[in-house]
Amino acid sequence: MRIAFFDVDHTLVRGSTAWHCMPLFKQEKIFSYRGLLFLVVAHLRHRLGILDYEDVYKKGIKPFVGLEAERVFKGMEDCFKRFVYPNIFVEALQRIEMHKKNKDMVVLLSASPVYLLEHFKTHIGVDECIGFRQIIKDGRFIDDFERPIPYGPNKLKLAMDFAIRHGVSLANCAFYTDSSSDLLLLRHVGEPYAVNPNLRLYIEAKRHNWQVLRFRKTIGKPLG
């Protein structure tokens, strides 16, 4: 068996899933304009590869602390169907279908909330999701989250642990990502793919002769 790991933001989906969900969370009064500005800055720092991700997530979960989990789950399902699904790249779906035809396991590996990623399992048929998980206690979100965060070097550990549990070597894995923050894992898998890469990743991909993919076409319409 082989495993194909996919990053999500800018790789499987055009743009950021968090940004796509922001209008809904603003409407639900979960995020303020200040929260929106914080997200914009964090997104820019991520694209530049200089994100202090631990600090970002400590601050980023604050608006959700105390909220009923079921309310957030419903919001994320709505967000996925209305805003995320239309922005899924058709070329990414074709790659996923190719791997599934080859009997590969398809796994999302992303710092996006796992509660959102689960909808990719339901609607596009990925096998597993490894994502950011804010902790729930007594039905409400608390001010804490599971570690390690699936970002940067942590992705290597999480991918390796997952592969070992399934008896697969990273040499028999593929990884698709847009970001230079994922260079460590790209260097360890047998099939590294740079998808719509940022400048630093593009340079590294050319240096190491990794395949560069350009995903452009999106589904373009909401689910259901």
C-alpha positions in Angstrom: 0.0 0.0 0.0 1.1 3.6 -0.7 -0.1 6.8 0.9 -0.8 10.2 -0.8 -0.7 13.1 1.6 -2.4 16.3 0.6 -2.0 19.8 2.1 -5.4 21.7 1.8 -5.1 25.5 1.6 -3.8 26.6 -1.8 -3.3 22.9 -2.7 -6.6 21.1 -2.6 -8.5 24.3 -2.3 -8.0 27.7 -3.9 -7.2 30.2 -1.1 -7.5 29.5 2.6 -10.3 27.5 4.2 -10.2 29.8 7.3 -10.7 32.8 5.0 -13.5 31.1 3.2 -15.3 30.5 6.5 -14.8 34.0 7.8 -18.0 35.6 6.4 -20.1 33.0 8.1 -18.3 33.3 11.4 -18.5 37.1 11.2 -22.2 36.7 10.5 -22.5 34.5 13.6 -20.6 37.1 15.6 -17.9 34.6 16.4 -15.2 36.8 14.8 -14.9 40.6 15.0 -13.2 42.9 12.5 -10.1 42.8 14.7 -10.2 39.0 14.4 -10.4 39.3 10.6 -7.4 41.6 10.5 -5.4 39.1 12.7 -6.3 36.3 10.2 -5.2 38.4 7.2 -1.8 39.1 8.8 -1.3 35.5 9.8 -2.2 34.4 6.3 0.4 36.7 4.8 3.1 35.5 7.3 2.3 31.9 6.3 2.7 32.7 2.6 6.0 34.3 3.4 7.1 31.3 5.5 7.6 33.3 8.7 4.6 32.3 10.7 4.8 31.8 14.5 2.2 29.1 14.3 2.0 28.2 18.0 1.3 31.8 18.9 -1.2 32.2 16.0 -3.2 29.2 17.2 -3.2 30.2 20.8 -4.8 33.5 19.8 -6.9 32.1 17.0 -8.9 29.7 19.2 -10.0 32.5 21.6 -13.2 33.4 19.8 -14.4 29.8 20.0 -13.7 29.2 23.7 -17.0 28.5 25.5 -19.0 28.0 22.3 -21.1 24.9 22.0 -19.3 22.4 19.7 -22.5 21.5 17.9 -23.0 25.1 16.9 -19.5 25.3 15.5 -19.9 21.9 13.7 -23.1 23.1 12.0 -21.3 26.3 10.9 -18.4 24.4 9.5 -20.7 22.1 7.6 -22.5 25.1 6.1 -19.2 26.8 5.4 -17.8 23.7 3.6 -20.9 23.3 1.4 -21.3 27.0 0.5 -17.7 28.4 0.4 -15.1 25.7 0.5 -16.5 23.1 -1.8 -16.9 25.5 -4.8 -13.1 26.4 -4.4 -11.8 22.8 -4.6 -9.5 22.4 -7.5 -10.7 20.0 -10.2 -7.1 19.0 -10.9 -6.7 18.0 -7.2 -9.8 15.8 -7.4 -8.3 14.2 -10.5 -5.1 13.4 -8.6 -7.1 12.0 -5.7 -9.1 9.8 -8.1 -5.8 8.6 -9.7 -4.4 7.6 -6.3 -7.6 5.8 -5.3 -7.6 3.9 -8.6 -4.1 2.8 -7.7 -5.4 1.6 -4.3 -3.4 4.3 -2.5 -4.6 5.7 0.8 -5.4 9.4 0.5 -4.8 11.5 3.6 -5.3 15.2 4.2 -2.5 16.7 6.3 -3.3 20.3 7.2 -3.4 22.9 10.0 -7.0 23.5 9.1 -9.5 22.5 11.7 -10.2 18.7 11.6 -13.9 19.4 12.2 -13.9 21.1 8.8 -11.6 18.5 7.1 -14.0 15.7 8.0 -16.4 17.0 5.3 -13.8 16.2 2.7 -14.0 12.5 3.8 -17.8 12.6 3.3 -18.0 14.5 0.0 -14.8 13.8 -2.0 -13.8 10.4 -0.6 -10.5 11.0 1.1 -9.6 8.2 3.5 -8.3 10.1 6.6 -7.8 13.6 7.9 -5.0 14.9 10.1 -5.7 18.4 11.2 -5.8 21.0 14.0 -8.1 20.0 16.8 -9.3 22.4 19.5 -10.3 20.4 22.6 -13.9 20.0 23.6 -15.0 19.5 27.2 -18.6 19.0 28.3 -19.8 19.9 24.8 -18.0 23.2 24.6 -14.6 24.3 23.2 -12.0 25.1 25.8 -8.8 27.2 25.6 -6.5 24.4 24.6 -5.7 22.2 21.6 -4.0 19.0 20.7 -0.3 19.0 19.9 1.7 18.9 17.7 0.0 21.4 15.4 0.1 19.9 11.8 2.2 22.8 10.5 5.8 23.0 9.3 8.3 20.5 10.7 5.5 18.8 12.7 4.0 17.5 9.5 7.0 15.2 9.1 6.4 13.6 12.5 2.7 13.3 12.0 3.1 11.8 8.5 5.8 9.4 9.7 3.7 8.2 12.7 0.7 7.7 10.4 2.8 5.8 7.8 4.4 3.6 10.5 0.9 2.7 11.9 -0.1 1.5 8.4 3.2 -0.3 7.7 4.2 2.1 4.9 7.6 3.8 4.4 7.7 7.5 3.6 9.7 6.4 0.5 6.4 4.9 -0.7 4.4 8.1 0.0 3.5 11.2 -2.1 3.0 14.7 -0.7 1.3 17.6 -2.4 1.7 21.1 -1.0 2.1 24.7 -2.0 4.2 26.0 0.9 7.9 26.1 1.7 6.9 25.6 5.3 6.5 21.9 4.3 10.0 21.4 2.9 11.0 19.0 5.6 8.3 16.4 4.7 8.8 17.0 0.9 12.5 16.0 1.3 11.5 12.7 3.0 8.7 11.3 0.7 9.3 9.3 -2.4 7.1 11.6 -4.5 7.2 15.3 -3.7 4.9 17.6 -5.6 4.9 21.4 -5.5 1.4 22.7 -6.2 1.0 26.3 -7.1 4.2 26.9 -5.1 5.3 30.0 -3.4 8.6 31.4 -4.6 10.8 29.7 -2.1 9.2 26.3 -2.8 9.4 26.9 -6.5 13.1 27.5 -6.2 13.6 24.4 -4.1 11.5 22.3 -6.4 13.6 23.3 -9.4 16.8 22.6 -7.4 15.7 19.1 -6.5 13.9 18.3 -9.7 10.5 17.9 -8.0 7.4 18.1 -10.2 5.6 21.4 -10.2 1.9 21.3 -10.7 -0.4 24.1 -11.5 -4.0 23.7 -10.4 -6.4 26.3 -11.8 -9.9 25.1 -12.4 -12.3 24.9 -9.4 -15.7 23.2 -9.0 -17.3 26.6 -9.0 -20.7 25.8 -7.4 -21.9 25.1 -3.9 -22.6 21.6 -2.7 -26.3 20.6 -2.6 
